[in-house]
Amino acid sequence: MSLETIWLGIGFFGQALFFGRWLVQWIASEKRAESQVPVSFWYMSLIGGLITLAYAIYRMDPVFIAGQSVGSVVYIRNLMLIRRATQANSPAGPPA
């Protein structure tokens, strides 16, 4: 198996994870009969985005690199906000 084939597989895997997040969101929304964005959506966005970013770096594609880099910042920030809200709502409250 060539290095090119391996990277192609990595690229497709990242894109599959990135696409899969929409299926997760759709299923969660259908179960509640209202729009839902589960935490797994953000993790899949981050992991799929980082894998796709690695592929873009390998390909040296500046447009793809820029898009995935900015997206990763957004996904991390959403996970931070979710964690903060979870900690604030826990019985112990936020850390001192």
Gaussian input, Z-matrix of N, CA and C with variables (Angstrom, degrees):
# hf/3-21g

backbone

0 1
 N
 C     1     B1
 C     2     B2     1     A1
 N     3     B3     2     A2     1     D1
 C     4     B4     3     A3     2     D2
 C     5     B5     4     A4     3     D3
 N     6     B6     5     A5     4     D4
 C     7     B7     6     A6     5     D5
 C     8     B8     7     A7     6     D6
 N     9     B9     8     A8     7     D7
 C    10    B10     9     A9     8     D8
 C    11    B11    10    A10     9     D9
 N    12    B12    11    A11    10    D10
 C    13    B13    12    A12    11    D11
 C    14    B14    13    A13    12    D12
 N    15    B15    14    A14    13    D13
 C    16    B16    15    A15    14    D14
 C    17    B17    16    A16    15    D15
 N    18    B18    17    A17    16    D16
 C    19    B19    18    A18    17    D17
 C    20    B20    19    A19    18    D18
 N    21    B21    20    A20    19    D19
 C    22    B22    21    A21    20    D20
 C    23    B23    22    A22    21    D21
 N    24    B24    23    A23    22    D22
 C    25    B25    24    A24    23    D23
 C    26    B26    25    A25    24    D24
 N    27    B27    26    A26    25    D25
 C    28    B28    27    A27    26    D26
 C    29    B29    28    A28    27    D27
 N    30    B30    29    A29    28    D28
 C    31    B31    30    A30    29    D29
 C    32    B32    31    A31    30    D30
 N    33    B33    32    A32    31    D31
 C    34    B34    33    A33    32    D32
 C    35    B35    34    A34    33    D33
 N    36    B36    35    A35    34    D34
 C    37    B37    36    A36    35    D35
 C    38    B38    37    A37    36    D36
 N    39    B39    38    A38    37    D37
 C    40    B40    39    A39    38    D38
 C    41    B41    40    A40    39    D39
 N    42    B42    41    A41    40    D40
 C    43    B43    42    A42    41    D41
 C    44    B44    43    A43    42    D42
 N    45    B45    44    A44    43    D43
 C    46    B46    45    A45    44    D44
 C    47    B47    46    A46    45    D45
 N    48    B48    47    A47    46    D46
 C    49    B49    48    A48    47    D47
 C    50    B50    49    A49    48    D48
 N    51    B51    50    A50    49    D49
 C    52    B52    51    A51    50    D50
 C    53    B53    52    A52    51    D51
 N    54    B54    53    A53    52    D52
 C    55    B55    54    A54    53    D53
 C    56    B56    55    A55    54    D54
 N    57    B57    56    A56    55    D55
 C    58    B58    57    A57    56    D56
 C    59    B59    58    A58    57    D57
 N    60    B60    59    A59    58    D58
 C    61    B61    60    A60    59    D59
 C    62    B62    61    A61    60    D60
 N    63    B63    62    A62    61    D61
 C    64    B64    63    A63    62    D62
 C    65    B65    64    A64    63    D63
 N    66    B66    65    A65    64    D64
 C    67    B67    66    A66    65    D65
 C    68    B68    67    A67    66    D66
 N    69    B69    68    A68    67    D67
 C    70    B70    69    A69    68    D68
 C    71    B71    70    A70    69    D69
 N    72    B72    71    A71    70    D70
 C    73    B73    72    A72    71    D71
 C    74    B74    73    A73    72    D72
 N    75    B75    74    A74    73    D73
 C    76    B76    75    A75    74    D74
 C    77    B77    76    A76    75    D75
 N    78    B78    77    A77    76    D76
 C    79    B79    78    A78    77    D77
 C    80    B80    79    A79    78    D78
 N    81    B81    80    A80    79    D79
 C    82    B82    81    A81    80    D80
 C    83    B83    82    A82    81    D81
 N    84    B84    83    A83    82    D82
 C    85    B85    84    A84    83    D83
 C    86    B86    85    A85    84    D84
 N    87    B87    86    A86    85    D85
 C    88    B88    87    A87    86    D86
 C    89    B89    88    A88    87    D87
 N    90    B90    89    A89    88    D88
 C    91    B91    90    A90    89    D89
 C    92    B92    91    A91    90    D90
 N    93    B93    92    A92    91    D91
 C    94    B94    93    A93    92    D92
 C    95    B95    94    A94    93    D93
 N    96    B96    95    A95    94    D94
 C    97    B97    96    A96    95    D95
 C    98    B98    97    A97    96    D96
 N    99    B99    98    A98    97    D97
 C   100   B100    99    A99    98    D98
 C   101   B101   100   A100    99    D99
 N   102   B102   101   A101   100   D100
 C   103   B103   102   A102   101   D101
 C   104   B104   103   A103   102   D102
 N   105   B105   104   A104   103   D103
 C   106   B106   105   A105   104   D104
 C   107   B107   106   A106   105   D105
 N   108   B108   107   A107   106   D106
 C   109   B109   108   A108   107   D107
 C   110   B110   109   A109   108   D108
 N   111   B111   110   A110   109   D109
 C   112   B112   111   A111   110   D110
 C   113   B113   112   A112   111   D111
 N   114   B114   113   A113   112   D112
 C   115   B115   114   A114   113   D113
 C   116   B116   115   A115   114   D114
 N   117   B117   116   A116   115   D115
 C   118   B118   117   A117   116   D116
 C   119   B119   118   A118   117   D117
 N   120   B120   119   A119   118   D118
 C   121   B121   120   A120   119   D119
 C   122   B122   121   A121   120   D120
 N   123   B123   122   A122   121   D121
 C   124   B124   123   A123   122   D122
 C   125   B125   124   A124   123   D123
 N   126   B126   125   A125   124   D124
 C   127   B127   126   A126   125   D125
 C   128   B128   127   A127   126   D126
 N   129   B129   128   A128   127   D127
 C   130   B130   129   A129   128   D128
 C   131   B131   130   A130   129   D129
 N   132   B132   131   A131   130   D130
 C   133   B133   132   A132   131   D131
 C   134   B134   133   A133   132   D132
 N   135   B135   134   A134   133   D133
 C   136   B136   135   A135   134   D134
 C   137   B137   136   A136   135   D135
 N   138   B138   137   A137   136   D136
 C   139   B139   138   A138   137   D137
 C   140   B140   139   A139   138   D138
 N   141   B141   140   A140   139   D139
 C   142   B142   141   A141   140   D140
 C   143   B143   142   A142   141   D141
 N   144   B144   143   A143   142   D142
 C   145   B145   144   A144   143   D143
 C   146   B146   145   A145   144   D144
 N   147   B147   146   A146   145   D145
 C   148   B148   147   A147   146   D146
 C   149   B149   148   A148   147   D147
 N   150   B150   149   A149   148   D148
 C   151   B151   150   A150   149   D149
 C   152   B152   151   A151   150   D150
 N   153   B153   152   A152   151   D151
 C   154   B154   153   A153   152   D152
 C   155   B155   154   A154   153   D153
 N   156   B156   155   A155   154   D154
 C   157   B157   156   A156   155   D155
 C   158   B158   157   A157   156   D156
 N   159   B159   158   A158   157   D157
 C   160   B160   159   A159   158   D158
 C   161   B161   160   A160   159   D159
 N   162   B162   161   A161   160   D160
 C   163   B163   162   A162   161   D161
 C   164   B164   163   A163   162   D162
 N   165   B165   164   A164   163   D163
 C   166   B166   165   A165   164   D164
 C   167   B167   166   A166   165   D165
 N   168   B168   167   A167   166   D166
 C   169   B169   168   A168   167   D167
 C   170   B170   169   A169   168   D168
 N   171   B171   170   A170   169   D169
 C   172   B172   171   A171   170   D170
 C   173   B173   172   A172   171   D171
 N   174   B174   173   A173   172   D172
 C   175   B175   174   A174   173   D173
 C   176   B176   175   A175   174   D174
 N   177   B177   176   A176   175   D175
 C   178   B178   177   A177   176   D176
 C   179   B179   178   A178   177   D177
 N   180   B180   179   A179   178   D178
 C   181   B181   180   A180   179   D179
 C   182   B182   181   A181   180   D180
 N   183   B183   182   A182   181   D181
 C   184   B184   183   A183   182   D182
 C   185   B185   184   A184   183   D183
 N   186   B186   185   A185   184   D184
 C   187   B187   186   A186   185   D185
 C   188   B188   187   A187   186   D186
 N   189   B189   188   A188   187   D187
 C   190   B190   189   A189   188   D188
 C   191   B191   190   A190   189   D189
 N   192   B192   191   A191   190   D190
 C   193   B193   192   A192   191   D191
 C   194   B194   193   A193   192   D192
 N   195   B195   194   A194   193   D193
 C   196   B196   195   A195   194   D194
 C   197   B197   196   A196   195   D195
 N   198   B198   197   A197   196   D196
 C   199   B199   198   A198   197   D197
 C   200   B200   199   A199   198   D198
 N   201   B201   200   A200   199   D199
 C   202   B202   201   A201   200   D200
 C   203   B203   202   A202   201   D201
 N   204   B204   203   A203   202   D202
 C   205   B205   204   A204   203   D203
 C   206   B206   205   A205   204   D204
 N   207   B207   206   A206   205   D205
 C   208   B208   207   A207   206   D206
 C   209   B209   208   A208   207   D207
 N   210   B210   209   A209   208   D208
 C   211   B211   210   A210   209   D209
 C   212   B212   211   A211   210   D210
 N   213   B213   212   A212   211   D211
 C   214   B214   213   A213   212   D212
 C   215   B215   214   A214   213   D213
 N   216   B216   215   A215   214   D214
 C   217   B217   216   A216   215   D215
 C   218   B218   217   A217   216   D216
 N   219   B219   218   A218   217   D217
 C   220   B220   219   A219   218   D218
 C   221   B221   220   A220   219   D219
 N   222   B222   221   A221   220   D220
 C   223   B223   222   A222   221   D221
 C   224   B224   223   A223   222   D222
 N   225   B225   224   A224   223   D223
 C   226   B226   225   A225   224   D224
 C   227   B227   226   A226   225   D225
 N   228   B228   227   A227   226   D226
 C   229   B229   228   A228   227   D227
 C   230   B230   229   A229   228   D228
 N   231   B231   230   A230   229   D229
 C   232   B232   231   A231   230   D230
 C   233   B233   232   A232   231   D231
 N   234   B234   233   A233   232   D232
 C   235   B235   234   A234   233   D233
 C   236   B236   235   A235   234   D234
 N   237   B237   236   A236   235   D235
 C   238   B238   237   A237   236   D236
 C   239   B239   238   A238   237   D237
 N   240   B240   239   A239   238   D238
 C   241   B241   240   A240   239   D239
 C   242   B242   241   A241   240   D240
 N   243   B243   242   A242   241   D241
 C   244   B244   243   A243   242   D242
 C   245   B245   244   A244   243   D243
 N   246   B246   245   A245   244   D244
 C   247   B247   246   A246   245   D245
 C   248   B248   247   A247   246   D246
 N   249   B249   248   A248   247   D247
 C   250   B250   249   A249   248   D248
 C   251   B251   250   A250   249   D249
 N   252   B252   251   A251   250   D250
 C   253   B253   252   A252   251   D251
 C   254   B254   253   A253   252   D252
 N   255   B255   254   A254   253   D253
 C   256   B256   255   A255   254   D254
 C   257   B257   256   A256   255   D255
 N   258   B258   257   A257   256   D256
 C   259   B259   258   A258   257   D257
 C   260   B260   259   A259   258   D258
 N   261   B261   260   A260   259   D259
 C   262   B262   261   A261   260   D260
 C   263   B263   262   A262   261   D261
 N   264   B264   263   A263   262   D262
 C   265   B265   264   A264   263   D263
 C   266   B266   265   A265   264   D264
 N   267   B267   266   A266   265   D265
 C   268   B268   267   A267   266   D266
 C   269   B269   268   A268   267   D267
 N   270   B270   269   A269   268   D268
 C   271   B271   270   A270   269   D269
 C   272   B272   271   A271   270   D270
 N   273   B273   272   A272   271   D271
 C   274   B274   273   A273   272   D272
 C   275   B275   274   A274   273   D273
 N   276   B276   275   A275   274   D274
 C   277   B277   276   A276   275   D275
 C   278   B278   277   A277   276   D276
 N   279   B279   278   A278   277   D277
 C   280   B280   279   A279   278   D278
 C   281   B281   280   A280   279   D279
 N   282   B282   281   A281   280   D280
 C   283   B283   282   A282   281   D281
 C   284   B284   283   A283   282   D282
 N   285   B285   284   A284   283   D283
 C   286   B286   285   A285   284   D284
 C   287   B287   286   A286   285   D285

   B1=1.4486
   B2=1.5286
   B3=1.3133
   B4=1.4605
   B5=1.5292
   B6=1.3143
   B7=1.4644
   B8=1.5253
   B9=1.3137
   B10=1.4681
   B11=1.5319
   B12=1.3198
   B13=1.4673
   B14=1.5249
   B15=1.3106
   B16=1.4706
   B17=1.5218
   B18=1.3373
   B19=1.4578
   B20=1.5276
   B21=1.3047
   B22=1.4580
   B23=1.5292
   B24=1.3363
   B25=1.4621
   B26=1.5202
   B27=1.3311
   B28=1.4677
   B29=1.5250
   B30=1.3271
   B31=1.4656
   B32=1.5178
   B33=1.3276
   B34=1.4665
   B35=1.5288
   B36=1.3351
   B37=1.4625
   B38=1.5317
   B39=1.3258
   B40=1.4705
   B41=1.5203
   B42=1.3215
   B43=1.4604
   B44=1.5284
   B45=1.3298
   B46=1.4654
   B47=1.5286
   B48=1.3286
   B49=1.4688
   B50=1.5199
   B51=1.3152
   B52=1.4590
   B53=1.5314
   B54=1.3367
   B55=1.4567
   B56=1.5225
   B57=1.3289
   B58=1.4558
   B59=1.5163
   B60=1.3269
   B61=1.4701
   B62=1.5244
   B63=1.3230
   B64=1.4682
   B65=1.5190
   B66=1.3214
   B67=1.4609
   B68=1.5300
   B69=1.3287
   B70=1.4638
   B71=1.5314
   B72=1.3181
   B73=1.4664
   B74=1.5217
   B75=1.3053
   B76=1.4559
   B77=1.5241
   B78=1.3247
   B79=1.4714
   B80=1.5293
   B81=1.3386
   B82=1.4702
   B83=1.5266
   B84=1.3207
   B85=1.4628
   B86=1.5224
   B87=1.3208
   B88=1.4602
   B89=1.5285
   B90=1.3273
   B91=1.4697
   B92=1.5206
   B93=1.3266
   B94=1.4722
   B95=1.5144
   B96=1.3101
   B97=1.4670
   B98=1.5297
   B99=1.3327
   B100=1.4677
   B101=1.5236
   B102=1.3123
   B103=1.4591
   B104=1.5300
   B105=1.3226
   B106=1.4604
   B107=1.5278
   B108=1.3235
   B109=1.4549
   B110=1.5261
   B111=1.3402
   B112=1.4625
   B113=1.5263
   B114=1.3235
   B115=1.4644
   B116=1.5266
   B117=1.3266
   B118=1.4704
   B119=1.5256
   B120=1.3367
   B121=1.4674
   B122=1.5243
   B123=1.3404
   B124=1.4687
   B125=1.5185
   B126=1.3371
   B127=1.4663
   B128=1.5267
   B129=1.3265
   B130=1.4675
   B131=1.5217
   B132=1.3383
   B133=1.4651
   B134=1.5211
   B135=1.3303
   B136=1.4598
   B137=1.5243
   B138=1.3230
   B139=1.4640
   B140=1.5332
   B141=1.3190
   B142=1.4681
   B143=1.5172
   B144=1.3379
   B145=1.4653
   B146=1.5168
   B147=1.3378
   B148=1.4644
   B149=1.5274
   B150=1.3248
   B151=1.4647
   B152=1.5250
   B153=1.3167
   B154=1.4598
   B155=1.5327
   B156=1.3290
   B157=1.4704
   B158=1.5266
   B159=1.3217
   B160=1.4694
   B161=1.5273
   B162=1.3233
   B163=1.4611
   B164=1.5306
   B165=1.3314
   B166=1.4630
   B167=1.5264
   B168=1.3318
   B169=1.4682
   B170=1.5235
   B171=1.3207
   B172=1.4625
   B173=1.5314
   B174=1.3284
   B175=1.4607
   B176=1.5365
   B177=1.3297
   B178=1.4675
   B179=1.5334
   B180=1.3308
   B181=1.4612
   B182=1.5343
   B183=1.3439
   B184=1.4669
   B185=1.5271
   B186=1.3200
   B187=1.4691
   B188=1.5241
   B189=1.3064
   B190=1.4584
   B191=1.5368
   B192=1.3241
   B193=1.4700
   B194=1.5180
   B195=1.3244
   B196=1.4696
   B197=1.5246
   B198=1.3197
   B199=1.4638
   B200=1.5184
   B201=1.3203
   B202=1.4565
   B203=1.5206
   B204=1.3348
   B205=1.4678
   B206=1.5233
   B207=1.3154
   B208=1.4637
   B209=1.5244
   B210=1.3274
   B211=1.4640
   B212=1.5160
   B213=1.3239
   B214=1.4670
   B215=1.5215
   B216=1.3184
   B217=1.4701
   B218=1.5306
   B219=1.3144
   B220=1.4694
   B221=1.5265
   B222=1.3398
   B223=1.4630
   B224=1.5249
   B225=1.3206
   B226=1.4674
   B227=1.5251
   B228=1.3167
   B229=1.4698
   B230=1.5323
   B231=1.3160
   B232=1.4627
   B233=1.5148
   B234=1.3275
   B235=1.4655
   B236=1.5261
   B237=1.3358
   B238=1.4699
   B239=1.5288
   B240=1.3244
   B241=1.4682
   B242=1.5329
   B243=1.3202
   B244=1.4661
   B245=1.5255
   B246=1.3249
   B247=1.4670
   B248=1.5275
   B249=1.3193
   B250=1.4718
   B251=1.5242
   B252=1.3266
   B253=1.4630
   B254=1.5248
   B255=1.3158
   B256=1.4617
   B257=1.5224
   B258=1.3283
   B259=1.4670
   B260=1.5224
   B261=1.3273
   B262=1.4708
   B263=1.5214
   B264=1.3220
   B265=1.4704
   B266=1.5217
   B267=1.3181
   B268=1.4743
   B269=1.5301
   B270=1.3460
   B271=1.4624
   B272=1.5200
   B273=1.3189
   B274=1.4641
   B275=1.5121
   B276=1.3464
   B277=1.4528
   B278=1.5145
   B279=1.3335
   B280=1.4598
   B281=1.5271
   B282=1.3318
   B283=1.4637
   B284=1.5223
   B285=1.3164
   B286=1.4748
   B287=1.4912
   A1=107.82
   A2=116.52
   A3=120.64
   A4=111.11
   A5=115.82
   A6=121.86
   A7=110.02
   A8=116.28
   A9=121.07
   A10=111.29
   A11=116.89
   A12=121.77
   A13=110.82
   A14=116.95
   A15=121.23
   A16=109.96
   A17=117.17
   A18=120.29
   A19=111.61
   A20=116.81
   A21=119.83
   A22=109.74
   A23=116.81
   A24=121.21
   A25=111.92
   A26=116.99
   A27=121.36
   A28=110.17
   A29=116.34
   A30=120.59
   A31=112.26
   A32=116.51
   A33=120.18
   A34=111.53
   A35=117.47
   A36=120.87
   A37=110.36
   A38=116.83
   A39=120.69
   A40=111.74
   A41=116.31
   A42=120.38
   A43=111.29
   A44=117.07
   A45=120.57
   A46=110.78
   A47=116.92
   A48=120.02
   A49=110.45
   A50=115.70
   A51=120.91
   A52=110.16
   A53=117.69
   A54=121.14
   A55=111.14
   A56=116.56
   A57=121.52
   A58=113.58
   A59=116.47
   A60=119.76
   A61=110.86
   A62=117.60
   A63=120.28
   A64=110.84
   A65=117.21
   A66=119.90
   A67=110.38
   A68=116.93
   A69=121.89
   A70=109.78
   A71=116.53
   A72=120.92
   A73=110.94
   A74=117.42
   A75=121.97
   A76=111.04
   A77=116.98
   A78=121.10
   A79=110.61
   A80=117.06
   A81=120.59
   A82=110.90
   A83=116.96
   A84=120.49
   A85=111.57
   A86=117.30
   A87=120.84
   A88=111.03
   A89=117.35
   A90=120.75
   A91=111.57
   A92=116.93
   A93=120.71
   A94=113.11
   A95=116.73
   A96=122.66
   A97=112.09
   A98=114.99
   A99=122.07
   A100=107.94
   A101=116.21
   A102=120.14
   A103=111.13
   A104=115.61
   A105=123.10
   A106=108.88
   A107=116.50
   A108=121.31
   A109=106.62
   A110=116.79
   A111=119.59
   A112=111.58
   A113=116.18
   A114=122.06
   A115=110.41
   A116=117.08
   A117=119.75
   A118=111.99
   A119=117.45
   A120=121.41
   A121=110.15
   A122=116.39
   A123=120.48
   A124=111.75
   A125=117.39
   A126=119.47
   A127=111.09
   A128=116.70
   A129=119.72
   A130=110.73
   A131=116.88
   A132=120.82
   A133=110.20
   A134=116.04
   A135=120.55
   A136=111.69
   A137=117.15
   A138=120.57
   A139=110.60
   A140=116.59
   A141=120.01
   A142=111.78
   A143=116.17
   A144=120.79
   A145=112.43
   A146=117.26
   A147=120.38
   A148=111.73
   A149=116.70
   A150=119.56
   A151=110.10
   A152=116.11
   A153=120.36
   A154=110.54
   A155=117.28
   A156=121.24
   A157=110.58
   A158=116.92
   A159=120.09
   A160=110.42
   A161=116.15
   A162=120.44
   A163=110.45
   A164=117.02
   A165=121.13
   A166=111.55
   A167=115.90
   A168=119.88
   A169=109.36
   A170=116.93
   A171=120.75
   A172=110.17
   A173=116.37
   A174=121.55
   A175=112.36
   A176=116.64
   A177=122.77
   A178=111.33
   A179=115.34
   A180=122.30
   A181=108.86
   A182=118.19
   A183=120.62
   A184=114.06
   A185=118.38
   A186=120.80
   A187=109.96
   A188=116.43
   A189=123.07
   A190=110.66
   A191=116.63
   A192=121.47
   A193=110.40
   A194=116.75
   A195=120.68
   A196=111.04
   A197=116.99
   A198=120.67
   A199=112.68
   A200=117.23
   A201=120.53
   A202=112.11
   A203=117.67
   A204=120.49
   A205=111.11
   A206=116.65
   A207=120.90
   A208=110.20
   A209=116.50
   A210=120.41
   A211=111.57
   A212=117.08
   A213=121.01
   A214=112.02
   A215=116.84
   A216=120.90
   A217=109.55
   A218=117.15
   A219=121.78
   A220=110.95
   A221=117.47
   A222=120.82
   A223=110.89
   A224=116.49
   A225=120.55
   A226=110.06
   A227=117.14
   A228=120.80
   A229=110.79
   A230=118.06
   A231=120.22
   A232=111.17
   A233=117.76
   A234=120.54
   A235=110.93
   A236=117.78
   A237=120.82
   A238=110.65
   A239=116.91
   A240=120.78
   A241=110.94
   A242=116.94
   A243=120.67
   A244=109.95
   A245=116.70
   A246=120.27
   A247=111.14
   A248=116.37
   A249=120.56
   A250=110.81
   A251=116.94
   A252=120.78
   A253=111.00
   A254=116.87
   A255=121.30
   A256=110.84
   A257=116.66
   A258=120.71
   A259=110.93
   A260=116.93
   A261=120.46
   A262=111.32
   A263=117.01
   A264=121.40
   A265=113.08
   A266=117.90
   A267=120.01
   A268=109.02
   A269=117.86
   A270=121.31
   A271=113.17
   A272=117.52
   A273=120.86
   A274=112.08
   A275=117.09
   A276=120.61
   A277=111.29
   A278=116.92
   A279=120.53
   A280=110.99
   A281=116.97
   A282=120.14
   A283=111.06
   A284=116.32
   A285=120.61
   A286=112.93
   D1=131.72
   D2=-177.05
   D3=-84.06
   D4=161.38
   D5=177.01
   D6=-60.15
   D7=-38.09
   D8=178.97
   D9=-61.38
   D10=-41.83
   D11=178.89
   D12=-65.85
   D13=-40.25
   D14=178.38
   D15=-62.10
   D16=-46.78
   D17=-179.86
   D18=-66.22
   D19=-34.82
   D20=175.93
   D21=-62.62
   D22=-42.45
   D23=176.33
   D24=-62.23
   D25=-41.48
   D26=177.53
   D27=-61.71
   D28=-44.67
   D29=179.36
   D30=-60.63
   D31=-45.45
   D32=178.75
   D33=-66.31
   D34=-37.26
   D35=178.02
   D36=-62.74
   D37=-45.36
   D38=177.67
   D39=-60.26
   D40=-43.15
   D41=179.09
   D42=-66.53
   D43=-36.51
   D44=178.48
   D45=-64.53
   D46=-43.91
   D47=176.31
   D48=-62.38
   D49=-43.64
   D50=-178.72
   D51=-61.85
   D52=-41.66
   D53=177.26
   D54=-69.79
   D55=-39.58
   D56=-177.70
   D57=-58.43
   D58=-27.99
   D59=179.66
   D60=-61.19
   D61=-33.49
   D62=179.07
   D63=-69.97
   D64=-34.75
   D65=175.47
   D66=-64.49
   D67=-42.12
   D68=178.33
   D69=-60.66
   D70=-45.38
   D71=-179.81
   D72=-64.69
   D73=-42.66
   D74=-179.48
   D75=-63.39
   D76=-46.54
   D77=-179.91
   D78=-62.75
   D79=-43.74
   D80=178.70
   D81=-61.92
   D82=-40.38
   D83=179.39
   D84=-67.71
   D85=-40.80
   D86=179.26
   D87=-64.18
   D88=-38.75
   D89=179.79
   D90=-62.56
   D91=-36.12
   D92=-178.44
   D93=-97.42
   D94=-7.30
   D95=-177.22
   D96=58.88
   D97=32.26
   D98=173.69
   D99=-158.53
   D100=159.82
   D101=-177.21
   D102=-64.07
   D103=126.69
   D104=-179.88
   D105=-132.74
   D106=143.26
   D107=173.12
   D108=-125.19
   D109=94.94
   D110=-178.08
   D111=-69.75
   D112=157.83
   D113=179.69
   D114=-57.64
   D115=-35.65
   D116=179.29
   D117=-59.40
   D118=-29.10
   D119=176.18
   D120=-58.06
   D121=-45.32
   D122=-177.65
   D123=-70.89
   D124=-37.12
   D125=176.29
   D126=-66.09
   D127=-42.65
   D128=177.97
   D129=-65.35
   D130=-36.75
   D131=176.69
   D132=-61.84
   D133=-47.11
   D134=-177.97
   D135=-65.29
   D136=-50.39
   D137=-177.23
   D138=-65.72
   D139=-47.25
   D140=177.80
   D141=-61.70
   D142=-40.12
   D143=178.79
   D144=-65.48
   D145=-41.29
   D146=179.61
   D147=-68.40
   D148=-38.64
   D149=176.58
   D150=-65.12
   D151=-43.15
   D152=178.45
   D153=-66.25
   D154=-35.45
   D155=175.63
   D156=-62.31
   D157=-43.17
   D158=177.55
   D159=-59.45
   D160=-41.97
   D161=178.24
   D162=-64.21
   D163=-42.64
   D164=179.63
   D165=-63.63
   D166=-37.82
   D167=177.31
   D168=-65.46
   D169=-43.47
   D170=177.43
   D171=-58.42
   D172=-40.98
   D173=-179.94
   D174=-78.40
   D175=-10.81
   D176=-177.09
   D177=56.10
   D178=47.48
   D179=-179.03
   D180=-102.47
   D181=99.80
   D182=-173.99
   D183=-63.04
   D184=-31.36
   D185=179.55
   D186=-68.26
   D187=-47.69
   D188=179.01
   D189=-64.84
   D190=-40.13
   D191=178.88
   D192=-62.35
   D193=-46.73
   D194=-179.77
   D195=-61.35
   D196=-46.37
   D197=-178.12
   D198=-63.05
   D199=-45.45
   D200=-179.01
   D201=-71.52
   D202=-31.78
   D203=178.34
   D204=-65.88
   D205=-46.97
   D206=179.53
   D207=-64.80
   D208=-41.99
   D209=178.94
   D210=-58.65
   D211=-41.87
   D212=-179.46
   D213=-60.23
   D214=-38.15
   D215=177.84
   D216=-62.52
   D217=-43.04
   D218=179.67
   D219=-63.53
   D220=-43.01
   D221=-178.69
   D222=-65.71
   D223=-42.56
   D224=178.38
   D225=-62.84
   D226=-43.53
   D227=-179.70
   D228=-62.45
   D229=-42.14
   D230=178.16
   D231=-62.96
   D232=-41.28
   D233=177.45
   D234=-64.44
   D235=-36.87
   D236=176.53
   D237=-64.15
   D238=-43.40
   D239=179.94
   D240=-65.15
   D241=-39.91
   D242=177.99
   D243=-63.66
   D244=-44.31
   D245=179.69
   D246=-62.85
   D247=-42.30
   D248=178.83
   D249=-61.08
   D250=-43.92
   D251=179.95
   D252=-66.00
   D253=-38.90
   D254=178.68
   D255=-63.94
   D256=-43.16
   D257=179.59
   D258=-66.73
   D259=-38.21
   D260=-179.98
   D261=-67.37
   D262=-29.50
   D263=-178.27
   D264=-92.53
   D265=-1.88
   D266=-179.84
   D267=-75.45
   D268=155.45
   D269=-178.35
   D270=-57.25
   D271=-33.48
   D272=-179.38
   D273=-77.09
   D274=-17.22
   D275=-178.01
   D276=79.70
   D277=-177.12
   D278=-178.45
   D279=-71.35
   D280=155.14
   D281=178.23
   D282=-64.13
   D283=149.70
   D284=-177.20
   D285=-73.75

